Amino acid sequence: MSTLTESASTALQLTLSSDPVLWTIVGRSLSVSATACLIACGVGLVLGAWLGVARFAGRGAVLAVLNTLLAVPSVVVGLVVYLVLSRSGPLGSLGWLFSFKAMVLAQAILVLPVVTALTRQAVEDAERAHGEQLRSMGAGPLLRALLLAWDERYALLTVLLASFGRAISEVGAVMIVGGNIDGFTRVMTTAIALETSKGDLPLALALGIILLAVVLALNVLIALVRRWRERVDGSASSAPVGVAA
């Protein structure tokens, strides 16, 4: 019990200090996840919005594959990216393996199905409510997708926050393609795994506390966005439409 207490006390001191090793790892983890989410959201929002309104042969199969990708283990994604980026792989000439770019690519691939699926569901629900009106005005599938995505922008903001939380808490894929190299590709989750195996509990606990704080902050942001959206929607619905002349 004393060991746990001492480790927790040292971890808190590390968290509140300006330890360069700790905050370098935190900064790298945030930058990798933020870059991966920007890439994945840039593709996933457009693709998901289009899938929400498009109707074509084989759409059910595409959605089945998309939903299946939601449950793919991160180590499988890491393995596939490793094989693609290895020397004998199709992209081996890029030399990205065990680098920042490889970790970004792995996390972007991991987050992309999440963004696409959640966006598709939000836009499809909006299409049921407002799609007929937009179609009567001559809006094609792509235009409807963009308009409905903009109308659901606050819900999609929640998707962005959730995808970032998914990315920053990932460990398997970045461990495989990044190599967990000290000073280069070590992020919070891989550092926690390594330091725990080495017995350096204070550093592992400090990183765990920061990671939990980041996830908690994301959940608070999601809750605030939802509450603000409900308040805005409630104000809009209760506002008077007009006064008869």
Salt bridges, closest charged atoms under 4 A:
GLU124 OE1 - ARG59 NH2 2.96
GLU124 OE1 - ARG120 NH1 2.62
GLU124 OE2 - ARG128 NH2 3.02
ASP125 OD1 - ARG128 NH1 2.79
GLU127 OE2 - ARG135 NH1 2.54
GLU127 OE1 - ARG144 NE 3.42
GLU132 OE1 - ARG135 NH2 2.83
GLU152 OE1 - ARG229 NH2 2.91
ASP182 OD1 - ARG186 NH1 3.71
GLU195 OE1 - LYS198 NZ 3.65
ASP233 OD2 - ARG229 NE 3.66
